[in-house]
Amino acid sequence: MEKRYLSRQILIIKRFMIKQLYSLLAVALVQSGFAQAPAISYATPKTYIVGIAITPLNPVNTGGLITYGATTTFAGSGETGDTDGSAVTASFDRPNGVAVDAAGNVYVADTYNHTIRKITPAGVVSTLAGSGTAGAADGNGVAASFNLPGGVAVDAAGNLYVADTSNNKIRKITSQGVVTTLAGSGAAGAANGTGTSASFKLPNGLAVDAYGTIYVADTGNHKIRKITPDGVVSTLAGSGSLGYADAYSTTAQFFSPYGVAVDALGVVYVADKNNNSIRKIALDGKVSTLAGNGTSGDVDAKGKLARFYYPKGVAVDALGTVYVADGDNYKIRQISPSGEVTTLAGSGLRGTADDNGAAASFYNPFAVALDAFGTVYVADTNINKIRKVGTGGYTITPALPAGLSIDRITGTISGTPTAPAPATVYTITAANGSGKSTFDCTIETKIEVPIFTYTTPQSYEINKVITPLNPIHTGGPVPLGAASTLSGTGVSGNTDGSGASASFSSPLGAAMDASGNIYVADYNNNKIRKITPDGVTTTFAGSGTYGFADGSAATASFRSPIAVAVDASGNVYVADSANHRIRKITPGGVVSTLAGNGVVDNVNGTGAAARFFFPSGVAADAAGNVYVADTNNQLIRKITPEGVVSYLAGSGVVGDGDYTGLRASFNYPRGIAVDASGNVYVGDVDNNKVRKITPAGAVTTLAGYKTSGDVNGTGFLARFARPSELAVDASGTVYLADRDNGKIKKISPAGVVTTLAGGGTNGVPGASFSSPAGVGVDPLGNIYVSDDNKITKIKASYTITPKLPQGLYFDASTGTISGTPTTVTPATVYTITATNTSGIGTFAITIATVGAEDPAVLTTPTNVIASGTTATTTTLSWTASENTGAVSGKKKETGIISYDIYKDGILLATVTETTYTVTGLSPNTKYTFTIKAKDTAGNVSKTSQVFSVTTLANDLGTGDFDKKDSIKLYPNATTGNITIEKSELDTAQLRVFDALGHFLFAKQLEGQSTRLDISHLPIGVYMFQISFDSGTVTKKVIRN
């Protein structure tokens, strides 16, 4: 019996030893790197369309498992004890501190065992120092003693530092295990000093920087202390009184700071436990709050919107990401360098579960530390374990285009792009405990090419205001064209050349001639510069000498020229401000004085008999009259082609009065422009208004209010900040350099103000200005801005060719046609082009301008319908036209009535019947038709209403297409779900039509099998058109 008993005991022992061996082997295999690093790849390149949700882009990983927030037990059985040994058999007693050295060894402040423990990368636990009995003895290894040690940190040389909490000391353990007291007398206190002359009160967290300086969370003193390698103790931050105040150094306040960390730059991070916040101490000693705001809670958010609950430990990695042991939330949190707080691991409920992310649980996470791989080690105090949290997962740099995001756990890229972004290489990194893998993926987001139409044809009666004709968009948006530097470097200089090889010194006013050349008042260079449409800059006039001289371009001189204007003959006029003159430069470069003689005064007269005071604005009308903003005289002056100067408006005294002529008043008027009707517009700088002056001198406020600001709106609701230079286009739209707002504003003839460019957020994407001083607009609608020693061109969004009939205007930023035609023109095809970052779209519109209609007119054809529509034909019919005019009670003789049929605005055919079959159409295409009646007597009806027809899709055959047998759709018929299989991996485009050929929706088909839910479609027959690069196949699908 005894022998049998012994055999049984031996068997039990063997089984236990085998189990332990397997556990040790598993740990060793993991720690030795037996697990694989990830090996990821993505399909690349990818182009996505703004506003359309992308098909999620998933990684392919042929390497090791990627886990984010994977939590495991690194060491500790969970039992209270002081057993050394393997990771699974070792025991601790409420460990409070943890640190990791360069070799991956983990050090633990085993608080209630009064010892410092060491765990090798293989998980073997040993006692490094401490007898296990509370004490304060220095010595070697276990001969030394501690009293409730709370924090540990390790330096680059392998020395370990211990916050010996209840001894109120900071101890040092060399790599050989020798324990000494670095600082602290042992008595609770707050004295600075060297070594044992200094004092602490319940110190906890420790950190060491690259220079060996130790930082101490001096909890009981509510301070952060600093110890040099020589043991000199000083106070880094904290007044010593508990509180919550961000301030500099010792005027800041903390409330029981527990944890401390330092980054590679020397910035210190503090887990301010009772303030429920993470604080940051900059190199200059300024204390700020990185995250949290003093209120307890559990909220992932940015900065002070986040919430913590007694955070106790803190660590920071090489990239500046901060990790927090959020004690009473039972979580490990992370904070990005920008202050965004997220949860790395922990459910928020107290527990002991090892799992991934939020599925894991902690019992009382007290301290955190990081190894070289970014793994977080956690002292989970009350369950006597050291836990390990992987920070692996997916990261991407740079940030994805707006609207797209990457899932850190799965690596999937998804979302809906909201803005265009150029093709960019994004580096995606996947990491686990064994290493990392990177992959470069090229992604571009773009808007669709413009697709737009206009209602066409149009016939407008002369001398009648037309209803504005706007484009109808079905493709990508058409923002204002891109901004680019036409000339100049942005650095002050005085160089002629092309593009960026030219330089200016404070270029101000700009004006354009009929050929598209730009003239610029180069203020500090005392020159007038000329820039060709291709960006070639030359000196048009001026020697560069600050002075006054008429003569040839090379010998003439100016004093601080501010503004320029160009008349119809190509003469350039200059507001020569410090010479108090208006100068004239012929196209050949000969400079003369148009008016003024250099004497400051306010005198009308001819030529040199007139006087000005710092004229700053100049404009020329179609008749050759020149208008001057006589700034310091607070006047608007007019100069005839003969040089006769008179007052147009202004009292000569600072004011803000909308009246006529000399009763009106201004406050330092500067910019000035004149429209085709002779109305003058003024940038009234210190009134923060744009004023309008009729040819009769009546002054009104077009937009703005005396109070400065930056507000779009109508009339007086808008706000400007020192509006200066301005320009006006053919439609009467004003473009304003809103100088102190750094923006270009657009003002409609009705006074509606919008931001055209500036600030990088409105109008032109990315365009920004420092203090725009000049603005001009050319006949094509391109905008030119002088600012910061360069000339910027903002390209028009829309163009039209040929030029519209006289009196009609084309808005190059919106594509709107408006105005009042004044002359009769035949039906003409105008090509409108719209441009965005993805390409160009065009549309042809037919416009005729006609005289007043004869009282004997043909009725408009009505009831236009289509029948028998196929993929390539349709038959039109309509109600016949009649002549309803009367002459002496009888109908006017009209002759035979015929009908002009227009397809998409272009004359297609002329017939005498009221029906016509159109042939040669394309399948699945929308067409517009209009009908106009005419007779042999010359009467013409108004155009019928526009009628739209969409042809059917192709017949259900496949044509010449070698993949037709590779497409399978099943089940067919279906009640809802249908599977589309294709034998190749080529990406295809699915377009779905109803039985009449009306387009319903589209979907991109990736991979070999796609399951589609069509249960939302009514019961009936549908056509599935599947297009590859090499051809298209159409299949019939029955939904029952």
NORPE-V746118 format. One record per helix or strand. SS is the DSSP state (A for helix, B for strand). FROM is the first residue (numbers start at 1). TO is the last residue. If there is no record, write none. Layout:
ss=[SS:SS]
from=[FROM:FROM]
to=[TO:TO]
//
This chain:
ss=[A:B:B:B:B:B:B:B:B:B:B:B:A:B:B:B:A:B:B:A:B:B:B:B:A:B:B:B:A:B:B:B:B:A:B:B:B:A:B:B:B:B:B:A:B:B:B:A:B:B:B:B:A:B:B:B:A:B:B:B:B:B:B:B:B:B:B:B:B:B:A:B:B:B:B:B:B:B:B:B:B:A:B:B:B:B:B:A:B:B:B:A:B:B:B:B:A:B:B:B:A:B:B:B:B:A:B:B:B:A:B:B:B:B:B:B:B:B:B:B:B:B:B:B:B:B:B:B:B:B:B:B:A:B:B:B:B:B:B:B:B]
from=[2:40:46:53:57:60:70:80:85:92:95:106:111:115:125:139:141:149:160:165:169:178:188:193:195:200:203:214:219:223:232:245:248:249:253:257:268:273:277:286:296:299:302:303:307:311:322:327:331:340:350:356:357:362:365:376:381:385:393:404:413:421:435:452:458:465:469:472:483:497:499:507:518:527:536:546:549:551:557:561:572:577:581:591:600:603:605:607:611:615:626:631:635:644:654:660:661:666:669:680:685:689:698:711:713:715:719:723:734:739:743:752:774:783:790:798:808:817:825:839:858:862:874:883:886:890:897:906:915:926:940:947:964:967:974:977:988:999:1009:1020:1031]
to=[31:41:49:53:57:61:75:80:85:92:100:110:113:119:129:140:143:154:164:167:173:183:188:194:197:200:208:218:221:227:237:245:248:251:253:262:272:275:281:291:296:299:302:305:308:316:326:329:335:345:350:356:359:362:370:380:383:389:397:406:416:432:446:453:461:465:469:473:487:498:501:512:522:531:541:546:549:551:558:566:576:579:585:595:600:603:606:609:612:620:630:633:639:649:654:660:663:666:674:684:687:693:704:711:714:717:719:728:738:741:747:757:777:787:794:801:810:820:836:850:858:867:879:883:887:891:903:911:918:935:940:950:966:970:974:982:994:1005:1013:1028:1039]
//
